Amino acid sequence: MKQLIGRELMRKGIADNIKLGPGGIREIEFIGQAYQLIRGGHDPELQIRPILPVLDLLAQRKLLPGFDVRELT
């Protein structure tokens, strides 16, 4: 899915789009939501909507390095 979106952005010439481009909001949400899908069934605290608290929880649980979370936020 991510590759499909990337190809479409390049085709349309909007790779620097803050929402859809590399490092954009959608990419950050994708990372957090992937962890929610993988771990959320066993960790109810990850079953929340706002992505920033999810990223903080991932750092607290050492599932994502704190440096990476700071870079994403």
Residue pairs with C-beta under 8 A, 6 or more apart in sequence:
2 27
2 30
5 20
5 26
6 15
6 22
9 15
9 17
9 20
9 21
14 20
14 21
15 21
15 22
17 24
18 24
18 25
19 25
19 26
20 26
28 51
28 55
28 72
28 73
29 51
31 55
31 64
31 72
32 51
32 54
32 55
32 58
33 51
33 54
35 46
35 54
35 58
35 63
35 64
36 46
36 47
36 54
39 46
39 63
40 46
40 47
43 57
43 61
45 57
46 54
46 57
46 58
48 54
52 73
55 64
55 69
55 72
55 73
56 69
58 64
58 69
59 65
59 66
59 68
59 69
